[in-house]
């Protein structure tokens, strides 16, 4: 007898349909799985047989069972095929009614006692099920909250045990579809323990971070140890505009595929903040592996990637970031396939000015020789620095500021100005494809939207000649100037806007050369 059960597999952050075909015949003991299964799929034979028996159903060993995972020319990986394989076998031996099998995508890992364990990527699979016209998905209960984000018109059936699925398909058990209040999830996500009001002093750095947030610009902070670079970076995400539902779903899909989404958090409702250690490999940063998984740059999609002690990262690791920073995506190629993960993140980096950290500090003497300082700064390449719009120096905080009882502006107050500037940009780029902030502008749009007067041209020419800026740095200054003008609700880019933008190119000055 032949039965057919539908499930899905992941390709990048999206899912595609898989047909689990089960054929049983004869009296020869055999259980084979074909369709390019990996070891985890092959091992499902043992889990499925034990789960069927321990759930109270018969499993006849004296027969030939062939499982085909179609399409057969695509590699299958993971344990999510356990449940559909078990349902396929039970259907083939008339334990499951076939009437509802065509209506649902089924997935889940089976424990030996028939308990259904969670799997990765259930949100992507639920979205695919809706697009393909399925009534719903039958998934592990722990994945139900996440899958329910796939849309109100898809039924998410949570199951805890193999018997629950069998009884549901046989109309012997009523399981209500899982529903989630998305607005409530967004409200819960607005509470953060970080706030800019906690930061003493460093008003000029807060201003630079506000400009970066308003225009979607990358930023690097340079200063001695203990000056507050990490503290400021951790609060950077709190002044970014809230995630839209579309952004939240796309970000959630990435975290789900990576297996980082907690069962009680069905949606990533706040901007991600990722801070990998400087010992990270290039594959872990941009994604990769035998079966490619998203890296830190993709996990920071629509959020902030913070690289502390930037020169301590391996040079090849930093260089592989250049393409994602430029394109907003990562393409991972293998012999048989190619995957693309979104990686539209904002880079916030921090570094010391020298190996000891006190070069240029008025209160502490630097113990580094000039060649040591040059070698240290050279670890961060010019092409990478060119892709960072804002460079800002972070001096040590004075005691007067540390002991002050006066609180600075809160993140909410700064975020309000940032959101107004972003709204101006959305209106400006409403007819431009794939441009949502000033940082996204390609050269043609820079020439169109960043026109400056003669005084501004003269100031910019002088700065470029003295600092020896590259063409890319020239464009960065124009973009940042446009953002500063937006913060002041100015239609034109004025000389003071350009002057402030030039100040945000610290690492281009001769002192760092």
C-alpha positions as CSV (number, residue, x, y, z in Angstrom):
1,X,0.0,0.0,0.0
2,X,1.1,3.6,-0.7
3,X,0.4,6.6,1.5
4,X,1.5,10.2,1.1
5,X,2.1,12.8,3.9
6,X,3.2,16.4,3.3
7,X,5.9,18.1,5.3
8,X,8.5,20.8,4.6
9,X,12.2,21.5,4.6
10,X,14.2,24.6,5.0
11,X,16.3,26.3,2.3
12,X,18.0,29.3,3.8
13,X,15.2,31.1,5.8
14,X,12.4,29.9,3.5
15,X,10.7,26.5,3.3
16,X,9.6,24.3,0.5
17,X,7.2,21.3,0.4
18,X,8.4,17.7,0.8
19,X,6.2,14.7,0.1
20,X,6.8,11.7,2.3
21,X,5.8,8.7,0.3
22,X,5.4,5.3,2.1
23,X,5.2,2.0,0.4
24,X,4.6,-1.3,2.2
25,X,4.5,-4.8,0.7
26,X,5.5,-8.4,1.0
27,X,6.9,-10.4,3.9
28,X,10.6,-9.4,3.8
29,X,11.9,-7.4,6.8
30,X,13.2,-4.1,5.4
31,X,13.0,-0.4,6.3
32,X,14.7,2.0,3.9
33,X,14.6,5.8,3.5
34,X,15.6,7.2,0.1
35,X,15.6,10.8,-1.3
36,X,19.1,12.0,-0.2
37,X,18.6,11.7,3.6
38,X,21.4,12.7,5.9
39,X,22.4,10.6,9.0
40,X,19.8,12.3,11.2
41,X,17.1,11.3,8.8
42,X,18.4,7.8,8.4
43,X,18.4,7.4,12.2
44,X,14.7,8.3,12.3
45,X,14.0,4.6,11.5
46,X,14.9,3.7,15.1
47,X,13.0,6.6,16.6
48,X,9.9,6.0,14.5
49,X,9.7,2.2,15.2
50,X,10.1,2.7,19.0
51,X,7.6,5.6,19.0
52,X,4.9,3.6,17.1
53,X,5.3,0.6,19.4
54,X,5.4,2.6,22.6
55,X,2.3,4.6,21.6
56,X,0.2,1.4,21.5
57,X,0.2,0.8,17.7
58,X,1.4,-2.3,15.9
59,X,4.5,-2.4,13.8
60,X,4.9,-5.4,11.6
61,X,8.6,-6.2,11.1
62,X,8.0,-8.9,8.5
63,X,7.3,-6.6,5.6
64,X,9.2,-4.2,3.3
65,X,8.8,-0.5,4.0
66,X,10.2,2.1,1.7
67,X,10.1,5.8,2.5
68,X,10.7,8.3,-0.3
69,X,11.4,12.0,0.5
70,X,10.5,13.9,-2.7
71,X,11.9,15.8,-4.5
72,X,14.6,13.1,-4.3
73,X,17.4,15.3,-5.7
74,X,17.6,17.7,-2.8
75,X,19.5,16.8,0.4
76,X,17.3,16.3,3.5
77,X,18.6,17.0,6.9
78,X,17.4,17.1,10.5
79,X,14.9,15.2,12.7
80,X,11.7,17.0,11.7
81,X,10.8,14.1,9.3
82,X,10.1,11.7,12.2
83,X,6.5,12.6,12.7
84,X,5.4,12.6,9.0
85,X,7.3,9.3,8.5
86,X,5.4,7.7,11.4
87,X,2.1,9.0,10.2
88,X,2.9,7.7,6.7
89,X,3.6,4.2,8.1
90,X,0.4,4.2,10.3
91,X,-1.6,5.4,7.3
92,X,-0.2,2.6,5.1
93,X,-1.3,0.1,7.7
94,X,-4.8,1.7,8.0
95,X,-4.4,3.2,11.5
96,X,-4.9,6.7,10.1
97,X,-7.7,8.1,8.1
98,X,-6.5,9.7,4.8
99,X,-9.3,12.2,4.6
100,X,-7.4,15.1,6.3
101,X,-3.8,14.2,5.3
102,X,-3.9,16.5,2.2
103,X,-4.9,19.5,4.4
104,X,-1.9,19.8,6.7
105,X,1.9,20.0,6.6
106,X,3.2,17.8,9.4
107,X,6.5,18.0,11.2
108,X,8.2,17.1,14.5
109,X,10.9,15.0,16.1
110,X,9.8,11.9,17.9
111,X,11.1,10.7,21.3
112,X,11.2,6.9,21.8
113,X,8.0,7.0,23.8
114,X,6.1,9.0,21.1
115,X,6.5,12.4,22.6
116,X,6.9,15.1,20.0
117,X,9.9,17.4,20.4
118,X,10.4,20.9,18.9
119,X,12.1,21.6,15.6
120,X,13.6,24.6,13.8
121,X,12.0,26.9,11.3
122,X,8.3,26.4,12.1
123,X,7.5,30.0,11.3
124,X,8.9,29.7,7.8
125,X,7.1,26.4,7.3
126,X,3.8,27.9,8.4
127,X,4.2,30.8,6.0
128,X,4.9,28.3,3.2
129,X,1.9,26.2,4.1
130,X,-0.3,29.3,3.8
131,X,1.2,30.2,0.4
132,X,0.7,26.6,-0.9
133,X,-3.0,26.6,0.2
134,X,-2.9,24.1,3.0
135,X,-5.4,24.4,5.8
136,X,-2.8,24.4,8.5
137,X,0.3,22.8,10.1
138,X,0.5,20.1,12.7
139,X,3.6,20.8,14.8
140,X,5.1,20.3,18.3
141,X,3.4,22.3,21.0
142,X,6.6,24.2,21.8
143,X,6.7,25.6,18.2
144,X,3.0,26.6,18.2
145,X,3.5,30.2,19.3
146,X,6.1,30.8,16.7
147,X,4.2,29.2,13.9
148,X,1.0,31.2,14.7
149,X,2.9,34.3,13.5
150,X,2.5,32.9,10.0
151,X,-0.9,34.5,9.6
152,X,-4.5,34.4,11.0
153,X,-5.6,32.3,8.0
154,X,-3.4,29.3,8.8
155,X,-4.5,26.8,11.5
156,X,-1.6,25.9,13.8
157,X,-2.4,22.5,15.5
158,X,-0.2,21.9,18.5
159,X,0.6,18.3,19.4
160,X,2.4,16.8,22.3
161,X,2.3,13.1,21.4
162,X,2.0,10.8,18.4
163,X,-1.3,9.6,19.6
164,X,-2.6,13.2,19.6
165,X,-1.9,13.5,15.9
166,X,-3.4,10.1,15.0
167,X,-6.6,10.8,17.0
168,X,-6.8,14.3,15.5
169,X,-6.6,13.0,11.9
170,X,-9.1,10.3,12.8
171,X,-11.6,12.9,14.2
172,X,-11.4,11.3,17.6
173,X,-9.7,14.3,19.3
174,X,-10.5,18.0,18.9
175,X,-7.4,20.3,19.1
176,X,-8.1,24.0,18.9
177,X,-5.8,26.0,16.7
178,X,-3.2,28.0,18.6
179,X,-3.8,31.8,18.6
180,X,-1.5,34.6,19.6
181,X,-2.0,38.3,20.4
182,X,0.7,39.9,18.3
183,X,0.1,43.4,19.7
184,X,0.7,42.0,23.2
185,X,4.0,40.5,22.1
186,X,5.1,43.9,20.7
187,X,4.1,45.6,24.0
188,X,6.1,43.1,26.0
189,X,9.1,43.7,23.8
190,X,9.2,47.4,24.5
191,X,10.5,47.0,28.0
192,X,14.3,47.2,28.1
193,X,16.7,47.4,31.1
194,X,19.0,49.6,29.1
195,X,18.4,53.4,28.8
196,X,20.6,56.3,27.7
197,X,19.5,58.1,30.8
198,X,22.0,55.9,32.7
199,X,25.0,57.2,30.8
200,X,26.9,60.0,32.5
201,X,28.5,62.6,30.2
202,X,29.6,61.7,26.7
203,X,26.9,64.0,25.2
204,X,28.8,64.3,21.9
205,X,28.9,60.5,21.6
206,X,25.2,60.3,22.3
207,X,24.6,62.8,19.5
208,X,26.7,60.7,17.1
209,X,24.7,57.6,18.0
210,X,21.5,59.6,17.5
211,X,22.7,60.6,14.0
212,X,23.7,57.0,13.3
213,X,20.3,55.7,14.4
214,X,18.4,58.4,12.4
215,X,20.1,57.5,9.1
216,X,20.9,53.9,9.6
217,X,24.6,54.6,9.6
218,X,27.4,52.4,10.8
219,X,29.5,53.8,13.7
220,X,32.9,53.2,15.3
221,X,33.8,54.5,18.8
222,X,37.5,55.1,19.7
223,X,38.6,55.7,23.2
224,X,40.5,54.4,26.3
225,X,39.3,51.5,28.5
226,X,36.4,52.4,30.8
227,X,35.2,55.4,28.8
228,X,31.8,53.9,28.3
229,X,32.0,52.6,24.7
230,X,30.4,49.2,25.5
231,X,27.8,50.9,27.7
232,X,26.8,53.2,25.0
233,X,26.7,50.5,22.3
234,X,24.3,48.3,24.5
235,X,21.9,51.2,24.5
236,X,22.1,51.9,20.8
237,X,19.3,49.5,19.8
238,X,16.9,51.3,22.3
239,X,16.9,54.5,20.2
240,X,16.2,52.7,16.9
241,X,12.6,52.9,15.6
242,X,10.4,49.9,16.7
243,X,10.3,46.9,14.4
244,X,7.4,46.7,12.0
245,X,5.5,43.5,11.8
246,X,7.1,42.6,8.5
247,X,10.6,43.2,9.9
248,X,9.8,41.3,13.0
249,X,8.6,38.2,11.1
250,X,11.7,38.2,8.8
251,X,14.0,38.6,11.8
252,X,12.1,35.8,13.7
253,X,12.5,33.5,10.7
254,X,16.3,33.9,10.9
255,X,16.4,33.2,14.6
256,X,14.0,30.2,14.2
257,X,16.1,28.6,11.5
258,X,19.2,29.1,13.7
259,X,17.4,27.4,16.6
260,X,17.7,30.5,18.9
261,X,14.1,31.3,19.3
262,X,12.7,30.5,22.8
263,X,9.4,28.7,22.9
264,X,7.7,31.4,25.0
265,X,8.8,34.1,22.6
266,X,7.0,33.5,19.4
267,X,8.2,36.7,17.8
268,X,11.4,38.8,17.9
269,X,9.7,42.0,18.7
270,X,12.7,44.2,19.5
271,X,15.7,45.1,17.4
272,X,18.4,42.4,17.7
273,X,21.6,43.2,19.5
274,X,24.4,40.8,18.7
275,X,27.9,41.1,20.3
276,X,30.2,38.2,19.2
277,X,33.5,37.6,20.9
278,X,36.6,38.6,19.0
279,X,37.7,34.9,18.7
280,X,34.8,34.2,16.3
281,X,35.5,32.5,13.0
282,X,34.5,33.9,9.6
283,X,31.9,31.1,9.1
284,X,30.3,31.9,12.5
285,X,30.2,35.6,11.6
286,X,28.7,35.6,8.1
287,X,27.3,32.1,8.1
288,X,28.4,28.7,6.7
289,X,29.0,25.1,7.6
290,X,28.3,21.8,5.9
291,X,24.6,22.7,5.9
292,X,24.9,26.5,6.0
293,X,23.4,28.3,8.9
294,X,22.9,32.0,9.4
295,X,25.8,33.8,11.0
296,X,26.0,36.8,13.4
297,X,25.5,39.3,10.6
298,X,22.2,37.7,9.7
299,X,21.1,37.2,13.3
300,X,21.6,41.0,13.7
301,X,19.3,41.6,10.7
302,X,17.2,44.8,11.3
303,X,19.2,45.4,14.4
304,X,22.7,46.1,15.7
305,X,26.0,44.1,15.4
306,X,28.4,45.2,18.0
307,X,32.1,44.4,17.6
308,X,34.0,45.3,20.7
309,X,37.8,45.6,20.5
310,X,37.6,45.6,16.7
311,X,41.4,45.3,16.0
312,X,41.4,42.0,18.0
313,X,39.3,40.3,15.5
314,X,41.1,38.3,12.9
315,X,41.7,40.3,9.7
316,X,40.1,37.7,7.4
317,X,37.0,37.7,9.7
318,X,36.6,41.5,9.4
319,X,37.2,41.5,5.6
320,X,34.4,39.0,4.9
321,X,32.0,41.6,6.4
322,X,32.6,44.0,3.6
323,X,30.2,42.4,1.2
324,X,27.3,42.1,3.7
325,X,27.8,45.7,4.8
326,X,27.5,46.8,1.2
327,X,24.8,44.5,-0.1
328,X,22.7,43.8,3.0
329,X,22.8,40.1,2.4
330,X,25.1,37.1,2.6
331,X,25.4,34.5,-0.2
332,X,26.9,31.1,0.8
333,X,27.8,28.9,-2.2
334,X,28.3,25.2,-2.1
335,X,28.9,22.7,-5.0
336,X,25.2,21.7,-5.2
337,X,23.4,24.8,-4.1
338,X,23.6,28.5,-3.1
339,X,21.8,30.1,-0.1
340,X,21.2,33.8,0.5
341,X,20.6,35.1,4.1
342,X,19.5,38.7,4.7
343,X,22.0,40.8,6.6
344,X,20.7,44.4,6.8
345,X,22.3,45.3,10.1
346,X,23.8,48.4,11.6
347,X,27.4,48.0,12.7
348,X,28.5,49.5,16.0
349,X,32.2,48.9,16.6
350,X,34.5,50.0,19.5
351,X,38.3,50.0,19.7
352,X,41.1,51.4,21.8
353,X,43.4,54.0,20.2
354,X,46.5,51.9,20.8
355,X,47.4,48.5,22.3
356,X,47.6,49.9,25.9
357,X,44.5,52.0,25.3
358,X,45.8,55.4,26.5
359,X,47.2,57.1,23.3
360,X,46.1,60.7,23.5
361,X,44.6,60.4,27.0
362,X,45.5,63.5,29.0
363,X,45.3,61.7,32.3
364,X,47.3,58.5,31.5
365,X,50.6,58.1,29.7
366,X,50.7,55.8,26.7
367,X,53.4,53.1,26.9
368,X,53.2,52.2,23.2
369,X,55.9,53.1,20.6
370,X,54.7,54.8,17.4
371,X,55.2,51.7,15.3
372,X,53.1,49.7,17.7
373,X,50.3,52.2,17.4
374,X,50.5,52.1,13.6
375,X,50.5,48.3,13.5
376,X,47.5,48.2,15.9
377,X,45.4,50.6,13.8
378,X,46.4,48.9,10.6
379,X,44.6,45.7,11.7
380,X,41.4,47.5,10.6
381,X,41.7,47.9,6.9
382,X,41.0,51.2,5.0
383,X,38.2,49.6,2.9
384,X,36.4,48.4,6.0
385,X,36.7,51.9,7.7
386,X,35.4,53.5,4.5
387,X,32.2,51.5,5.0
388,X,31.7,53.0,8.4
389,X,30.0,56.3,8.1
390,X,30.7,57.8,11.6
391,X,34.0,57.7,13.5
392,X,33.7,59.2,17.0
393,X,36.3,59.7,19.8
394,X,35.1,58.7,23.3
395,X,37.3,60.3,25.9
396,X,37.5,59.2,29.6
397,X,34.6,60.6,31.6
398,X,35.5,63.3,34.1
399,X,34.8,62.9,37.8
400,X,32.5,65.9,37.7
401,X,30.2,64.2,35.2
402,X,30.4,60.9,37.0
403,X,29.4,62.3,40.3
404,X,26.6,64.5,38.8
405,X,23.0,63.7,39.9
406,X,21.6,65.2,36.7
407,X,20.1,62.5,34.4
408,X,20.6,62.7,30.7
409,X,17.9,62.3,28.0
410,X,16.1,59.0,28.1
411,X,16.2,56.5,25.1
412,X,12.5,57.3,24.5
413,X,13.2,61.0,24.0
414,X,16.0,60.4,21.6
415,X,14.0,57.7,19.8
416,X,11.2,60.2,19.2
417,X,13.5,62.4,17.2
418,X,15.0,59.4,15.4
419,X,11.5,58.3,14.3
420,X,10.7,61.7,12.9
421,X,13.9,61.7,10.9
422,X,13.1,58.2,9.6
423,X,9.6,59.3,8.6
424,X,11.1,62.1,6.5
425,X,13.4,59.6,4.8
426,X,10.6,57.1,4.1
427,X,8.6,59.9,2.4
428,X,11.7,60.9,0.4
429,X,12.4,57.4,-0.8
430,X,8.8,56.2,-1.4
431,X,9.4,55.9,-5.1
432,X,12.9,54.4,-4.7
433,X,13.2,50.6,-4.6
434,X,15.0,49.0,-1.6
435,X,16.0,52.4,-0.1
436,X,14.6,53.0,3.4
437,X,17.2,55.3,5.1
438,X,19.9,57.7,4.1
439,X,22.6,55.0,4.6
440,X,21.0,52.9,1.8
441,X,21.4,55.6,-0.9
442,X,23.5,54.5,-3.9
443,X,25.5,57.2,-5.8
444,X,22.7,58.2,-8.1
445,X,20.4,59.0,-5.2
446,X,23.2,60.8,-3.3
447,X,23.6,63.2,-6.2
448,X,19.8,63.6,-6.3
449,X,19.0,64.1,-2.6
450,X,22.3,65.5,-1.2
451,X,22.8,68.7,-3.1
452,X,24.9,71.3,-1.3
453,X,25.5,75.0,-2.0
454,X,28.8,76.7,-2.9
455,X,29.9,77.3,0.7
456,X,29.3,73.6,1.5
457,X,31.2,72.6,-1.6
458,X,34.2,74.7,-0.6
459,X,34.2,73.4,3.0
460,X,34.0,69.8,1.8
461,X,36.8,70.3,-0.8
462,X,39.1,71.7,1.9
463,X,38.3,68.8,4.3
464,X,38.9,66.2,1.5
465,X,42.2,67.7,0.5
466,X,43.5,67.9,4.1
467,X,42.3,64.5,5.2
468,X,42.9,62.7,2.0
469,X,39.5,61.1,2.0
470,X,38.5,58.4,-0.5
471,X,35.5,58.8,-2.9
472,X,33.5,56.4,-0.6
473,X,34.3,58.6,2.4
474,X,33.1,61.7,0.4
475,X,29.7,59.9,-0.2
476,X,29.6,59.0,3.5
477,X,29.9,62.6,4.6
478,X,27.1,63.6,2.2
479,X,24.8,60.9,3.6
480,X,25.5,61.8,7.2
481,X,25.0,65.5,6.4
482,X,21.6,64.6,4.9
483,X,20.7,62.8,8.1
484,X,21.8,65.7,10.3
485,X,19.6,68.0,8.2
486,X,16.7,65.6,8.6
487,X,17.0,65.7,12.4
488,X,16.7,69.4,12.2
489,X,13.8,69.1,9.7
490,X,15.8,71.1,7.2
491,X,15.1,70.5,3.5
492,X,18.5,71.8,2.5
493,X,21.9,70.6,3.7
494,X,23.6,73.6,5.3
495,X,27.2,74.3,6.0
496,X,26.9,73.4,9.7
497,X,25.4,70.0,8.8
498,X,28.5,69.3,6.6
499,X,30.8,70.6,9.3
500,X,29.4,68.2,11.9
501,X,29.5,65.3,9.4
502,X,33.2,66.0,8.7
503,X,33.8,65.8,12.5
504,X,32.6,62.2,12.4
505,X,35.6,61.1,10.3
506,X,38.1,60.9,13.2
507,X,40.0,57.9,11.8
508,X,40.7,59.8,8.6
509,X,42.7,62.5,10.3
510,X,46.5,62.6,10.1
511,X,46.8,61.6,13.8
512,X,45.6,58.1,12.8
513,X,47.4,57.9,9.5
